[in-house]
Amino acid sequence: MLNQRYAAIDQGTTGTRVVVFDESGRSHSPMSIPHKQITLNSGWVEQDPEEILGNIVKCLASCEVVDAIGICHQGESIVAWHADTKHPLYNAIIWQDMRTEKRIQQLKDAGLEPIVQSKSGLPLDPYFSASKMNWIIENIVGVKELAAKGKLRIGTMDSFFLDRLCGVYCTDYNSASRTSLFNIHTLEWDSELCEIFNVPIHCLAPIRDTTSHFGNINLDGHLTPVTASIVDQFAGTYGHGCRHKGDAKVTFGTGAFLQSLTGTEIADIGDSGLLPTLCWKFPDSPAVFGLDGGVYNAASAINWARKIGLFNDFDELDSFRKESAISRGLAFVPALSGLGCPYWDRSASGIWTGLSLDVERKDMLQSVLEGIAVRSAEVILAMDKLSPLGDSISVDGGLSSNTYFKQFLANIIQKKIVAPANREVTALGTAMLARKGFGLERPISFNTDAHITTPNDASMFGVIEQYQDIISRSRGLRHS
């Protein structure tokens, strides 16, 4: 067989990169480009979609000829653009953006959260796409008129990229499921949800399987098919090898993003605070569902700790005394952007408890790591209770290389933490999906080496309960 090559475009929150994989399992990343973050007002986070699109083109041009392309993108972030000119009507509004808090509260006060959650699987929160779309429609001059004329296109960033790069206006099931406008039971855009958020249903992109022919991109005169499109976190889930019920992973990026698989049935989440989610759908196959939980602050909390002077060099993050900060009464709640799953409470703020005159800078830094681990563990244990997980959790992202963090997390959840040696997990999942969409199903050999952290202190399992009261104190402290 010829040695086909697959380009994975990983379009993330802070930058865009391309990783090229071949049939022998080798990979290389010829280019990575950061992009600007635009913060016009407090709580607003925007990016220039033209800048990002240009970076995607540069990344693709750097990888020479490939046989297929897969694209993963930053989930709930959205763009609005003109159907004819294809030009954006406003900056991309990013998943971290909180400008729609008041609108979300109005919907909650109107008693609409139960119907939104029952249909979409998602709580009412500024994190998801629909309220961002509504903000653009209500606030940007001329957008309503374009919608009335059938000239508005609005959606997650994949749909913008595909329209501009391939001339095909579409999205995939997984991406659509992150908007709050998609019905996870009917697998269609939902007219009632669109009415609640005042987003015209006719402006939304047609939905395709996760592995499909999304059109072709012209690379130096060579038409290359795009054969996969998916949200980056779920590309990572696939890249970690999650295929069966109970498989789970955590990506420690800007936030901590947790997914586990529950099979072809939608889990009954009750009052768990977890999100039933559509992970992917392949042609002629039922959708694969899972549980999802997002912790808003992980690497962002680490970067904040560096900004305020708790450390200078990242090597300092792995040299703590063996005794945990929480065992000495010092705890940090990393609710710097509010509390995500299972609370979904934007009124919460970051707090330290247990400060005293003998607390040093290093102790505070240690507590920051522990706080991120505890918030992640809350979601993991909630998933395990609702739909049992295996005896190990796969992890990636910056904190997956931190020895202290992994050991603390393993101890408080009493499960093995598996950190793959191949750090390109999100890109790997994207390339594997592109390969699948290209029509190749046989297994491919990739580096499966991993560092495994085994629990070594069973007494730490009770730390979660100790933290519950501390976390409750963080709630209601932040005001819009």
Disulfide bonds with the S-S distance in Angstrom:
none
